[in-house]
Amino acid sequence: MVFKKKIGIALLMISAASQAAAFEIITDKDTKFSFGGYIKAEGIINKPDQGNRTFEASMRQSRLNFAMDTITQDHKLKAFMEIDFWDDLDKDDDASFAPRLRHAYLEIDKVTLGQTWSGQFFATAPMDVEILNMFGLGAGTLAGTGATVRPNLLVHYKHEGLRLTAQDPAWSEAAYPDMVASYTYRVSGHAFNLAVTGREVNTVNGESKLGAAVSLANKIQLGNTHLAFSAFTGQGAGVYAGWGYKGAAGANQSTDVNQATGKLITTTGFSTGITQKFTTNLRGTLRYGQVKSNHVEARITNDTFKMVNANLIYTYLTGLEFGIEWRDQNAQNMRNTSGSAARLKGQQVELMARYTF
């Protein structure tokens, strides 16, 4: 078929092209194929409060994505897939890292189905300021530093500012999906979001309870300045916020439940930040976020996770950016739900170069 031949030729052109650009192939007036992503080099100086200073360098955050947009029988249809190279997490001294699926979803008119950002993420991330810390993005928000930012499967329904989400539950034995309802209001460069979440939580005594939380977030634009603030509180939110009964969020039964009493704990957090565009090519951000649990395990000496970030990003060429970020956190946070430590307590300095195509 001519259509299949066009796809084959397009893919060959993409694989052979060496110039950095956004690839977009129009097969007919109703169908568009595109290929994009970025290449990122990062070098991180670790200065933990305990232990030796170390340096780590990687290209693993680089990403590739493929999208198809079409109109068929008067319906809008989109397919999207993205990978990075953060698999083989325990092979930090090995340059041969495996691809990891980040996103794979379908959009049919107002419905999204697949693996992509959680309802908590969509409620807070668009309201936040820019930081480089891959393992601290959203600290202090309802989406937070947890690993559950891209559930294995979810359904979004979006109509104007309303988004309703049912997603793969954080507790694997839950009888129903985790749920998020949020509404975003935008006016004159400003945005405000209200979100409510609910999920079934294992109380470790053979019973389960409903944990619910509420979040408020906003972002205000004043010329070349962006201001952001968010706050949340509730139960069952620790696994998404990244902090709970045992400190850094791991398995949800050790995060949102007091293991001594079997009762749900309350998690509260807030974040604030400012981004300033100094020149056409230079921008900088200062951000602070914290999450507090009203109960923590006895061995946890601090009931509050805190993180501060300060960065400068310079656009050298179209699509090519260089950046530096200093950050400090008062406790370790998690890389994944199995409990691997992503970042230790202490300071870091990241240097990065990123080309987006």
C-alpha positions as CSV (number, residue, x, y, z in Angstrom):
1,M,0.0,0.0,0.0
2,V,1.1,3.5,-0.7
3,F,0.4,4.5,2.9
4,K,2.8,1.8,4.2
5,K,5.5,2.8,1.8
6,K,5.3,6.4,2.9
7,I,5.7,5.3,6.6
8,G,8.7,3.1,5.7
9,I,10.4,5.9,3.7
10,A,9.7,8.3,6.6
11,L,11.3,6.0,9.2
12,L,14.4,5.5,7.0
13,M,14.7,9.3,6.7
14,I,14.5,9.7,10.5
15,S,17.1,7.0,11.2
16,A,19.5,8.4,8.6
17,A,19.2,12.1,9.4
18,S,22.0,13.6,11.5
19,Q,20.8,17.1,11.8
20,A,19.1,18.2,15.0
21,A,15.5,19.1,14.2
22,A,11.9,18.2,15.0
23,F,10.8,15.5,12.6
24,E,7.3,15.9,11.3
25,I,5.9,13.8,8.4
26,I,2.5,14.5,6.9
27,T,1.1,11.5,5.1
28,D,-2.2,13.2,4.2
29,K,-4.3,16.1,5.4
30,D,-5.6,14.3,8.4
31,T,-2.6,12.3,9.6
32,K,0.7,13.4,11.1
33,F,3.7,11.4,12.3
34,S,6.4,13.0,14.5
35,F,9.6,12.0,16.1
36,G,11.4,13.9,18.9
37,G,13.1,13.8,22.3
38,Y,16.4,15.2,23.7
39,I,20.0,14.2,24.3
40,K,21.2,15.2,27.8
41,A,24.6,15.0,29.3
42,E,24.8,15.5,33.1
43,G,27.6,15.5,35.6
44,I,26.6,15.5,39.3
45,I,28.9,16.3,42.3
46,N,27.5,14.6,45.4
47,K,28.4,16.0,48.8
48,P,26.4,13.9,51.3
49,D,26.1,14.8,54.9
50,Q,27.7,11.4,55.7
51,G,30.2,9.7,53.5
52,N,32.6,10.8,50.8
53,R,32.1,13.3,48.0
54,T,31.6,11.5,44.7
55,F,31.0,12.4,41.0
56,E,28.6,10.7,38.6
57,A,28.1,11.3,34.9
58,S,25.5,9.9,32.6
59,M,23.6,10.2,29.3
60,R,20.8,8.0,30.6
61,Q,18.2,10.7,30.9
62,S,18.2,11.1,27.1
63,R,14.8,10.4,25.6
64,L,13.2,9.4,22.3
65,N,9.5,9.6,21.4
66,F,7.2,8.9,18.5
67,A,3.7,10.2,18.0
68,M,0.9,9.8,15.5
69,D,-2.0,12.2,15.3
70,T,-5.0,11.6,13.0
71,I,-8.6,12.4,12.4
72,T,-10.7,9.4,11.6
73,Q,-14.5,9.4,11.3
74,D,-14.6,12.8,12.8
75,H,-12.7,11.7,15.9
76,K,-9.3,12.9,17.0
77,L,-6.9,10.0,17.7
78,K,-3.3,10.2,19.0
79,A,-0.8,7.5,19.8
80,F,2.4,8.4,21.8
81,M,5.3,6.4,23.0
82,E,8.5,7.5,24.8
83,I,11.6,5.8,26.2
84,D,14.6,6.8,28.2
85,F,17.6,4.6,29.3
86,W,17.1,4.3,33.1
87,D,16.6,0.5,33.1
88,D,19.3,-1.7,34.7
89,L,19.3,0.6,37.8
90,D,21.9,-1.4,39.7
91,K,24.5,-1.1,37.0
92,D,25.7,2.4,37.6
93,D,29.3,1.5,36.5
94,D,28.0,0.0,33.2
95,A,27.5,2.2,30.1
96,S,25.2,-0.3,28.4
97,F,21.9,0.7,29.9
98,A,18.6,-0.7,28.7
99,P,15.6,1.3,27.4
100,R,12.8,2.0,29.8
101,L,9.2,2.7,28.8
102,R,8.1,6.1,30.1
103,H,4.9,6.7,28.1
104,A,2.7,4.6,26.0
105,Y,-0.9,5.9,25.5
106,L,-3.8,6.6,23.2
107,E,-5.9,9.7,23.2
108,I,-9.4,9.5,21.7
109,D,-11.1,12.8,21.7
110,K,-11.3,13.7,25.5
111,V,-10.1,10.3,26.8
112,T,-6.5,9.2,27.4
113,L,-5.7,5.5,28.0
114,G,-2.3,4.0,28.8
115,Q,0.8,4.6,30.8
116,T,1.5,8.3,31.3
117,W,1.5,11.1,33.9
118,S,-0.7,10.5,36.9
119,G,-3.7,12.7,37.8
120,Q,-1.6,14.2,40.7
121,F,1.1,15.1,38.3
122,F,-1.2,16.9,35.9
123,A,-2.7,18.8,38.9
124,T,0.6,20.2,40.1
125,A,3.4,20.0,37.5
126,P,2.0,22.7,35.1
127,M,1.8,25.0,38.1
128,D,5.4,24.5,39.2
129,V,8.7,26.2,38.3
130,E,11.6,24.5,36.4
131,I,14.3,22.5,38.2
132,L,16.9,20.0,36.8
133,N,16.7,17.5,39.7
134,M,15.2,14.3,38.1
135,F,14.7,12.7,41.5
136,G,13.2,15.7,43.2
137,L,10.8,17.1,40.6
138,G,7.7,18.2,42.5
139,A,9.0,17.9,46.0
140,G,6.4,19.3,48.4
141,T,3.5,18.7,46.0
142,L,0.8,16.1,45.8
143,A,2.8,14.4,43.0
144,G,6.0,14.8,44.9
145,T,9.2,12.8,44.9
146,G,7.5,9.4,44.8
147,A,8.0,6.9,42.0
148,T,4.3,6.7,41.2
149,V,4.3,9.6,38.7
150,R,3.5,7.3,35.7
151,P,1.1,4.5,36.7
152,N,1.2,1.3,34.6
153,L,-2.3,2.0,33.3
154,L,-4.7,4.9,33.7
155,V,-7.7,6.6,32.2
156,H,-8.0,10.4,32.0
157,Y,-11.2,12.2,30.9
158,K,-10.6,15.9,30.2
159,H,-13.2,18.5,29.4
160,E,-12.0,22.1,29.3
161,G,-10.5,22.6,32.8
162,L,-11.9,19.4,34.3
163,R,-9.8,16.2,34.5
164,L,-11.1,13.0,36.0
165,T,-8.6,10.2,36.5
166,A,-8.8,6.5,37.4
167,Q,-5.3,4.9,37.7
168,D,-3.5,1.7,38.5
169,P,-3.7,1.6,42.4
170,A,-0.5,2.1,44.4
171,W,-1.6,-0.8,46.6
172,S,-1.6,-3.9,44.3
173,E,-4.5,-5.6,46.2
174,A,-6.8,-2.6,46.1
175,A,-10.4,-3.4,44.9
176,Y,-10.7,-0.2,42.9
177,P,-8.4,2.3,41.1
178,D,-6.8,5.3,42.7
179,M,-8.9,8.4,41.8
180,V,-8.2,12.0,41.1
181,A,-10.5,14.8,40.2
182,S,-9.0,18.2,39.4
183,Y,-10.0,21.5,37.8
184,T,-7.7,24.1,36.3
185,Y,-8.7,27.7,35.7
186,R,-6.5,29.8,33.4
187,V,-6.7,33.6,32.8
188,S,-4.2,36.1,31.5
189,G,-1.1,34.0,32.0
190,H,-2.2,32.9,35.4
191,A,-3.3,29.4,36.4
192,F,-5.0,27.8,39.4
193,N,-5.8,24.2,40.2
194,L,-7.9,22.4,42.8
195,A,-7.5,18.6,43.1
196,V,-9.1,15.9,45.3
197,T,-7.7,12.4,45.5
198,G,-8.9,9.1,46.9
199,R,-7.5,5.6,47.2
200,E,-7.8,2.4,49.0
201,V,-5.0,1.9,51.6
202,N,-4.0,-1.4,53.3
203,T,-4.0,-0.8,57.1
204,V,-1.9,-3.9,57.7
205,N,-4.5,-5.5,60.0
206,G,-6.4,-7.2,57.2
207,E,-8.7,-4.2,56.5
208,S,-8.5,-1.3,54.1
209,K,-9.6,2.3,54.4
210,L,-10.2,5.2,52.0
211,G,-7.5,7.8,52.1
212,A,-8.4,11.2,50.7
213,A,-6.4,14.4,50.2
214,V,-6.9,17.9,48.7
215,S,-4.4,20.1,46.8
216,L,-4.3,23.7,45.8
217,A,-1.7,25.0,43.3
218,N,-1.2,28.2,41.3
219,K,1.2,29.9,39.0
220,I,1.3,33.6,38.3
221,Q,3.1,35.4,35.5
222,L,4.3,38.9,36.0
223,G,6.2,40.0,32.9
224,N,9.5,38.0,32.9
225,T,8.8,36.6,36.4
226,H,6.9,33.4,37.2
227,L,5.7,32.7,40.8
228,A,4.4,29.3,41.9
229,F,2.9,28.0,45.1
230,S,1.1,24.7,46.0
231,A,-0.1,23.0,49.2
232,F,-1.8,19.8,50.0
233,T,-3.0,17.7,53.0
234,G,-4.7,14.4,53.6
235,Q,-4.5,10.7,54.0
236,G,-3.3,8.1,51.5
237,A,-1.2,10.7,49.8
238,G,2.3,9.8,51.1
239,V,3.0,7.2,48.4
240,Y,2.5,9.9,45.7
241,A,4.1,12.8,47.7
242,G,7.1,10.6,48.4
243,W,7.2,10.8,52.2
244,G,5.3,8.9,55.0
245,Y,5.6,6.7,58.0
246,K,8.9,5.2,57.2
247,G,10.3,8.4,55.7
248,A,11.0,8.1,51.9
249,A,8.1,6.4,50.2
250,G,8.5,2.8,49.2
251,A,5.8,0.2,49.4
252,N,2.6,2.0,50.2
253,Q,1.7,-0.1,53.3
254,S,4.8,1.3,55.0
255,T,4.1,4.9,53.9
256,D,0.5,5.9,54.6
257,V,-0.2,3.7,57.7
258,N,1.2,3.9,61.2
259,Q,2.6,0.4,61.5
260,A,2.2,0.4,65.3
261,T,-1.5,1.3,65.4
262,G,-2.7,0.4,61.9
263,K,-4.2,3.9,61.5
264,L,-3.8,6.1,58.4
265,I,-1.4,9.0,58.8
266,T,-1.8,12.5,57.5
267,T,0.7,14.0,55.1
268,T,1.0,17.7,54.5
269,G,3.2,19.6,52.1
270,F,3.8,22.8,50.3
271,S,6.2,24.2,47.6
272,T,7.0,27.7,46.5
273,G,9.3,29.0,43.7
274,I,10.2,31.8,41.4
275,T,11.6,31.8,37.9
276,Q,13.2,34.9,36.4
277,K,14.0,35.5,32.8
278,F,17.1,37.7,33.0
279,T,17.8,38.0,29.2
280,T,16.5,36.4,26.0
281,N,18.8,33.5,26.6
282,L,19.3,33.3,30.4
283,R,16.8,32.3,33.1
284,G,17.1,31.2,36.7
285,T,14.9,29.5,39.3
286,L,14.8,29.3,43.1
287,R,12.5,26.7,44.7
288,Y,11.7,25.2,48.1
289,G,9.5,22.3,48.9
290,Q,8.7,20.2,52.0
291,V,6.5,17.3,53.0
292,K,5.6,16.5,56.6
293,S,4.0,13.3,58.1
294,N,2.1,13.5,61.4
295,H,3.6,10.1,62.3
296,V,6.9,8.6,61.5
297,E,8.7,5.4,62.6
298,A,10.7,5.8,65.8
299,R,14.0,5.4,64.0
300,I,13.2,8.4,61.7
301,T,14.6,11.5,63.5
302,N,12.9,14.1,61.3
303,D,9.2,14.0,60.3
304,T,9.7,16.5,57.5
305,F,11.4,16.1,54.1
306,K,12.9,19.4,52.8
307,M,14.5,20.3,49.4
308,V,15.8,23.5,48.0
309,N,16.9,24.1,44.4
310,A,18.7,27.0,42.7
311,N,19.6,27.0,39.0
312,L,20.6,28.9,35.9
313,I,19.9,27.8,32.4
314,Y,21.4,29.4,29.3
315,T,20.1,28.8,25.8
316,Y,23.2,28.8,23.6
317,L,21.5,27.8,20.3
318,T,17.9,27.0,19.4
319,G,17.2,23.8,21.2
320,L,20.6,23.6,22.9
321,E,20.8,24.6,26.6
322,F,23.5,24.5,29.3
323,G,22.6,24.6,33.0
324,I,23.9,24.4,36.5
325,E,21.9,23.6,39.6
326,W,22.7,23.5,43.3
327,R,20.3,21.6,45.6
328,D,20.2,20.4,49.2
329,Q,17.9,17.9,50.9
330,N,17.6,16.8,54.5
331,A,16.9,13.1,53.9
332,Q,17.2,10.5,51.2
333,N,14.4,10.0,48.7
334,M,13.6,7.0,46.6
335,R,14.4,6.0,43.1
336,N,11.7,3.4,42.7
337,T,9.1,1.5,44.7
338,S,11.5,-1.3,45.6
339,G,13.2,1.1,47.9
340,S,16.5,1.9,46.1
341,A,17.9,5.2,47.3
342,A,18.0,7.8,44.5
343,R,19.6,10.7,46.4
344,L,21.2,10.8,49.8
345,K,20.8,13.5,52.5
346,G,23.1,16.4,51.6
347,Q,24.1,18.7,48.7
348,Q,24.5,18.2,45.0
349,V,25.7,20.3,42.1
350,E,24.5,19.3,38.6
351,L,26.0,20.5,35.3
352,M,24.1,19.6,32.2
353,A,23.9,20.1,28.4
354,R,20.7,19.3,26.7
355,Y,19.7,19.3,23.0
356,T,16.0,19.0,22.3
357,F,14.9,18.0,18.8
